[in-house]
Amino acid sequence: MNAENLIAKHFREMQPYTPIVPFDVLSQRLGIPADKLVKLDANENLYGPSPRALQAMAASNELHIYPDPDQTALRQAIASYIDVPAEQILCGAGGDEIIDLIGRVFVQPGEAIIDLPPTFGMYKWLADILGARYVSVPRRADFSIDIDAVLEAAARTPDAKLLFVANPNNPDGSLTSQEKLRRLLDLPMIIVIDEAYIDFSSHPSAVKLVAEHDNVIVLRTFSKLAGLAGMRVGYGVFSPSVIRHLWKVKQPYTPNVAGGVAAIASLADREWLATGVRNIVAERQRMSAALARMGWLTPFPSETNFVLFHIDEHAPWRSQPELPLGKELKLKLEKHGVLVRFFDKPGLRDCIRISVGKPEHTDALIHALENL
């Protein structure tokens, strides 16, 4: 018997999500010590967690006990931070778990998910694992959303259950105004607004829209703001009529105890969070300006902790025309120990995404680019 034939057909045919390669693997592959690598490829907060978060994890005497399945203390801390009732908050192992839960609650095989690429790849992955129809409404060349095209696609797709809007968007960093978002809220589907990067934006969060529209879900995470990507703590804000069904399907013991106490301690250290955001925004501006001065990199406007750069086809280091511009630049920077992100997707092959690090990381990046 061939056991593979028993695997669901849509799993056999789907493409896997492509995660970032870890430090130790890249270190061995490149022959560069891990502590010499400059990691600007995954949008992590390189300032790391708050000292209070580290102390809270070290001091916890409950790491051998299962987490509170009701997430009581964590939801109360988040409620105070974003000013919404704790009853409307559900936490998980990163925003990815919340995205998975939303899909399982709303979408049956054969029903549709509307996505706005280029954007976060997890939405397409969700459609694949659910056996859902994936309806793509591409963004414009400047990565703005074509609202009219979205409305037309929704009208053509009466069985669409979910519309994902990353705001700010990944991988370009653009933000869609609430005025434009409101044009989507009367659609007969769930509008999932993913705000993983909203803390680095000058624009307000959309969490208040949840109280006005029961078909709006807002996602947030501690990975970027609080430097806790490795702890996997995220949450969603839901209307009361929706959240009770999410609780039914959620694994009972996520996030883990360490992640929970770290997140609570982070929210109590608001000056640390605010200082980190100011530092990252300032470095984002410095990095964008410095790379633009090179003459062959053009930054897209960003409201996040990363910047997407368009690469001029006449870049002076270009030597492998058989490779996409972005891939060649990524590979050349790797040899200098600088890791950036390339996406082999339409509209992105002549671009490179660079996370914002500390000043010394930007300096190392500039030095590597100047030495290409």
C-alpha positions as CSV (number, residue, x, y, z in Angstrom):
1,M,0.0,0.0,0.0
2,N,1.2,3.5,-0.8
3,A,0.3,5.5,2.3
4,E,0.8,8.8,0.5
5,N,-2.3,8.1,-1.5
6,L,-4.3,8.3,1.7
7,I,-3.2,11.9,2.3
8,A,-5.9,14.5,1.3
9,K,-5.6,15.5,-2.3
10,H,-5.3,19.2,-1.6
11,F,-2.4,18.6,0.8
12,R,-0.5,16.5,-1.8
13,E,-0.8,19.3,-4.3
14,M,-0.2,22.4,-2.1
15,Q,3.1,24.3,-1.8
16,P,4.7,24.6,1.7
17,Y,5.1,27.9,3.4
18,T,8.7,29.1,3.2
19,P,10.0,30.1,6.6
20,I,13.3,31.9,7.4
21,V,16.4,29.6,7.7
22,P,17.7,29.7,11.3
23,F,21.0,31.2,12.3
24,D,23.0,28.0,12.9
25,V,22.1,26.5,9.5
26,L,23.0,29.7,7.7
27,S,26.2,30.0,9.7
28,Q,27.3,26.6,8.6
29,R,26.3,27.1,5.0
30,L,28.1,30.5,4.7
31,G,31.1,29.6,6.9
32,I,30.4,32.7,9.0
33,P,30.1,32.6,12.8
34,A,26.6,33.1,13.9
35,D,27.5,36.1,16.0
36,K,28.9,37.8,12.9
37,L,25.7,37.5,10.9
38,V,23.5,40.6,10.6
39,K,19.9,39.3,10.6
40,L,17.7,41.7,8.6
41,D,15.5,39.1,6.9
42,A,12.5,38.3,9.2
43,N,11.3,41.6,10.7
44,E,12.3,40.7,14.2
45,N,12.8,43.5,16.8
46,L,16.6,43.3,17.3
47,Y,16.3,45.4,20.5
48,G,14.9,42.3,22.0
49,P,12.5,41.9,25.0
50,S,12.1,44.3,27.8
51,P,14.3,43.6,30.8
52,R,11.1,43.2,32.8
53,A,10.0,40.5,30.5
54,L,13.3,38.6,30.9
55,Q,13.1,39.0,34.7
56,A,9.5,37.8,34.7
57,M,10.3,34.7,32.7
58,A,13.3,33.9,35.0
59,A,11.3,34.5,38.1
60,S,8.3,32.5,37.1
61,N,7.6,29.5,39.4
62,E,4.8,28.1,37.1
63,L,6.8,26.9,34.1
64,H,6.0,23.3,35.1
65,I,2.3,24.1,35.3
66,Y,-0.1,24.2,32.3
67,P,-1.1,27.7,31.3
68,D,-4.4,29.3,32.2
69,P,-6.7,28.1,29.4
70,D,-8.8,31.3,29.9
71,Q,-5.7,33.5,29.6
72,T,-7.2,35.7,32.3
73,A,-4.2,37.9,33.3
74,L,-2.9,38.2,29.8
75,R,-6.2,39.3,28.3
76,Q,-6.7,41.8,31.1
77,A,-3.3,43.3,30.5
78,I,-4.0,43.6,26.7
79,A,-7.4,45.0,27.4
80,S,-5.9,47.8,29.4
81,Y,-3.3,48.4,26.8
82,I,-5.6,48.7,23.7
83,D,-8.7,49.9,25.6
84,V,-11.2,47.1,24.6
85,P,-13.1,44.7,26.8
86,A,-11.1,41.6,27.8
87,E,-14.1,39.5,26.8
88,Q,-13.4,40.4,23.1
89,I,-9.7,39.2,23.2
90,L,-8.4,35.8,22.4
91,C,-4.7,35.0,22.5
92,G,-2.7,32.3,20.8
93,A,0.7,31.0,19.8
94,G,1.5,34.0,17.6
95,G,-0.9,35.7,15.2
96,D,-0.5,32.6,13.0
97,E,-2.5,30.4,15.4
98,I,-5.3,33.0,15.4
99,I,-5.3,33.1,11.6
100,D,-5.6,29.3,11.6
101,L,-8.5,29.4,14.1
102,I,-10.4,32.0,12.1
103,G,-10.1,29.8,9.0
104,R,-11.3,26.7,10.7
105,V,-14.3,28.4,12.2
106,F,-15.5,30.2,9.1
107,V,-14.4,28.3,6.0
108,Q,-15.6,25.0,4.7
109,P,-13.9,23.1,1.9
110,G,-14.7,24.7,-1.5
111,E,-15.7,28.1,0.0
112,A,-13.6,31.1,-0.8
113,I,-11.0,33.4,0.8
114,I,-10.2,36.7,-0.8
115,D,-6.6,37.9,-0.6
116,L,-4.7,41.0,-1.7
117,P,-1.2,40.0,-2.9
118,P,1.6,40.7,-2.7
119,T,1.1,40.3,1.1
120,F,1.7,38.0,4.0
121,G,2.0,34.4,2.7
122,M,0.1,32.8,5.6
123,Y,-3.3,33.8,4.1
124,K,-2.6,31.8,0.9
125,W,-1.3,28.9,3.1
126,L,-4.5,29.0,5.1
127,A,-6.6,28.7,1.9
128,D,-4.5,25.7,0.8
129,I,-4.8,23.8,4.1
130,L,-8.5,24.4,4.3
131,G,-9.1,23.3,0.7
132,A,-10.7,26.7,0.1
133,R,-10.8,28.5,-3.2
134,Y,-8.2,31.3,-3.3
135,V,-9.4,34.5,-4.9
136,S,-6.6,36.9,-5.6
137,V,-7.2,40.7,-6.0
138,P,-3.7,42.0,-6.8
139,R,-2.6,45.3,-5.4
140,R,-1.6,48.1,-7.7
141,A,2.0,48.7,-8.6
142,D,2.5,51.0,-5.6
143,F,1.0,48.2,-3.4
144,S,-2.2,50.2,-2.7
145,I,-5.5,48.3,-2.6
146,D,-7.8,48.6,-5.5
147,I,-11.0,48.9,-3.4
148,D,-13.3,48.8,-6.5
149,A,-11.7,45.6,-7.7
150,V,-12.1,44.1,-4.2
151,L,-15.8,45.0,-4.2
152,E,-16.2,43.5,-7.7
153,A,-14.5,40.3,-6.7
154,A,-16.7,40.0,-3.6
155,A,-19.8,40.5,-5.8
156,R,-18.6,37.6,-8.1
157,T,-17.8,35.4,-5.1
158,P,-20.9,35.0,-3.0
159,D,-19.4,32.1,-1.0
160,A,-16.4,34.1,0.1
161,K,-16.1,34.0,3.9
162,L,-12.9,35.8,4.7
163,L,-11.1,38.9,3.3
164,F,-7.6,39.4,4.7
165,V,-6.1,42.9,4.8
166,A,-2.6,43.3,6.2
167,N,-2.4,46.8,7.5
168,P,0.4,47.9,7.3
169,N,1.1,45.5,4.5
170,N,3.9,43.0,4.4
171,P,6.2,43.0,2.4
172,D,6.0,46.7,1.3
173,G,5.1,48.5,4.5
174,S,2.2,50.5,3.1
175,L,-0.9,51.5,5.1
176,T,-4.5,51.6,4.0
177,S,-6.5,54.4,5.6
178,Q,-9.5,53.7,7.7
179,E,-11.6,55.7,5.2
180,K,-10.8,53.1,2.5
181,L,-11.2,50.2,4.9
182,R,-14.7,51.3,5.8
183,R,-15.7,50.8,2.2
184,L,-15.1,47.1,2.7
185,L,-17.0,46.7,6.0
186,D,-20.4,46.2,4.5
187,L,-19.3,43.2,2.6
188,P,-21.1,40.0,3.6
189,M,-18.0,38.3,4.9
190,I,-15.4,38.6,7.7
191,I,-12.9,41.3,7.2
192,V,-9.6,40.3,9.0
193,I,-7.4,43.4,9.5
194,D,-3.9,42.1,10.4
195,E,-2.1,44.8,12.4
196,A,1.2,43.0,13.2
197,Y,3.1,46.2,12.4
198,I,0.7,48.9,13.4
199,D,2.8,50.0,16.4
200,F,5.4,51.4,14.0
201,S,2.8,53.5,12.1
202,S,1.7,57.0,12.7
203,H,-1.9,55.9,12.1
204,P,-4.3,54.6,14.7
205,S,-5.3,51.0,15.1
206,A,-8.6,49.7,13.8
207,V,-9.6,47.9,17.0
208,K,-12.5,50.3,17.6
209,L,-14.1,49.2,14.4
210,V,-14.8,45.8,16.0
211,A,-17.4,47.5,18.3
212,E,-19.1,49.0,15.2
213,H,-19.1,46.0,12.9
214,D,-19.4,42.4,14.1
215,N,-17.8,41.1,10.9
216,V,-14.4,42.8,11.7
217,I,-11.5,41.0,13.3
218,V,-8.3,42.8,14.2
219,L,-5.1,40.8,14.8
220,R,-2.1,42.0,16.8
221,T,1.2,40.4,18.0
222,F,4.0,40.7,20.5
223,S,6.6,39.5,18.0
224,K,7.4,43.0,16.6
225,L,6.6,45.5,19.3
226,A,7.8,43.6,22.3
227,G,10.7,41.7,20.7
228,L,9.0,38.3,21.6
229,A,9.0,36.6,18.2
230,G,10.6,33.5,19.7
231,M,7.9,33.2,22.4
232,R,5.0,33.1,19.9
233,V,2.3,35.4,21.5
234,G,-0.4,37.0,19.4
235,Y,-4.0,37.9,19.8
236,G,-7.2,38.8,18.0
237,V,-10.0,41.3,18.9
238,F,-13.5,39.9,18.0
239,S,-17.1,40.7,18.4
240,P,-18.9,38.8,21.2
241,S,-21.0,36.8,18.7
242,V,-17.8,35.5,17.0
243,I,-15.3,35.0,19.8
244,R,-17.4,32.4,21.6
245,H,-17.0,30.1,18.6
246,L,-13.2,30.6,18.4
247,W,-12.9,29.4,22.0
248,K,-14.5,26.1,21.0
249,V,-11.8,25.1,18.5
250,K,-8.7,26.7,20.2
251,Q,-6.1,24.5,21.7
252,P,-6.5,25.1,25.5
253,Y,-2.9,25.7,26.5
254,T,-1.5,28.4,24.2
255,P,0.3,30.8,24.6
256,N,2.7,29.0,26.9
257,V,3.4,30.2,30.4
258,A,6.8,31.9,29.6
259,G,5.3,33.8,26.7
260,G,2.3,34.9,28.8
261,V,4.4,36.3,31.6
262,A,6.8,37.9,29.2
263,A,3.9,39.6,27.3
264,I,2.3,40.9,30.5
265,A,5.6,42.3,31.8
266,S,6.2,43.9,28.4
267,L,2.9,45.8,28.6
268,A,3.8,47.0,32.1
269,D,7.0,48.5,30.7
270,R,5.5,51.0,28.3
271,E,8.4,53.3,28.3
272,W,10.6,50.5,27.0
273,L,8.1,49.8,24.3
274,A,7.8,53.4,23.3
275,T,11.5,53.9,23.3
276,G,12.0,50.9,21.1
277,V,9.4,52.1,18.6
278,R,11.1,55.6,18.4
279,N,14.5,54.0,17.8
280,I,13.2,51.7,15.1
281,V,11.3,54.5,13.3
282,A,14.3,56.8,13.4
283,E,16.6,54.0,12.1
284,R,14.0,53.2,9.4
285,Q,14.3,56.8,8.1
286,R,18.1,56.7,8.3
287,M,18.4,53.4,6.5
288,S,16.0,54.5,3.8
289,A,17.8,57.7,3.1
290,A,21.3,56.2,3.2
291,L,20.4,53.4,0.7
292,A,18.5,55.8,-1.6
293,R,21.7,57.9,-1.9
294,M,23.4,54.9,-3.5
295,G,21.4,55.7,-6.6
296,W,20.3,52.2,-7.5
297,L,17.9,51.4,-4.5
298,T,14.6,53.2,-4.2
299,P,12.7,52.7,-0.9
300,F,8.9,52.3,-0.9
301,P,7.2,54.3,1.9
302,S,6.9,52.2,5.0
303,E,4.9,52.3,8.2
304,T,6.6,49.2,9.7
305,N,9.9,47.9,11.0
306,F,11.1,47.0,7.5
307,V,11.6,48.7,4.1
308,L,11.1,47.3,0.7
309,F,13.6,48.6,-1.9
310,H,13.2,48.5,-5.7
311,I,16.5,47.7,-7.4
312,D,17.6,49.5,-10.5
313,E,18.3,47.0,-13.4
314,H,21.6,48.9,-14.0
315,A,22.9,48.3,-10.5
316,P,26.8,48.4,-10.7
317,W,27.2,44.9,-9.1
318,R,24.9,43.2,-11.5
319,S,26.8,40.2,-13.0
320,Q,24.2,37.3,-13.1
321,P,21.4,38.5,-15.4
322,E,19.9,35.0,-15.4
323,L,18.9,35.6,-11.7
324,P,16.2,38.0,-10.6
325,L,17.7,41.2,-9.3
326,G,16.5,40.6,-5.7
327,K,17.8,37.1,-5.5
328,E,21.3,38.1,-6.8
329,L,21.5,41.0,-4.3
330,K,20.4,38.7,-1.5
331,L,23.0,36.1,-2.3
332,K,25.8,38.7,-2.6
333,L,24.9,40.2,0.8
334,E,24.9,36.8,2.3
335,K,28.6,36.4,1.5
336,H,29.1,39.6,3.6
337,G,27.1,38.1,6.5
338,V,24.1,40.3,5.9
339,L,20.7,38.5,5.6
340,V,17.8,40.2,3.8
341,R,14.6,38.8,2.3
342,F,13.9,38.1,-1.4
343,F,10.4,37.1,-2.6
344,D,10.2,35.1,-5.9
345,K,6.8,36.4,-6.7
346,P,5.3,38.7,-9.3
347,G,6.0,42.4,-8.6
348,L,8.7,41.6,-6.1
349,R,11.5,39.9,-8.1
350,D,13.3,43.2,-8.6
351,C,12.9,44.1,-4.9
352,I,14.5,43.3,-1.6
353,R,13.0,43.6,1.9
354,I,15.3,44.8,4.7
355,S,14.3,44.7,8.4
356,V,15.2,47.7,10.5
357,G,17.8,46.9,13.1
358,K,20.0,48.9,15.4
359,P,22.4,51.6,14.1
360,E,25.3,49.1,14.0
361,H,23.2,46.8,11.9
362,T,22.4,49.5,9.4
363,D,26.1,50.4,9.3
364,A,27.1,46.8,8.5
365,L,24.4,46.8,5.8
366,I,25.7,50.0,4.2
367,H,29.3,48.7,4.4
368,A,28.3,45.5,2.7
369,L,26.4,47.3,-0.1
370,E,29.3,49.7,-0.7
371,N,31.7,46.7,-1.0
372,L,29.7,44.8,-3.6
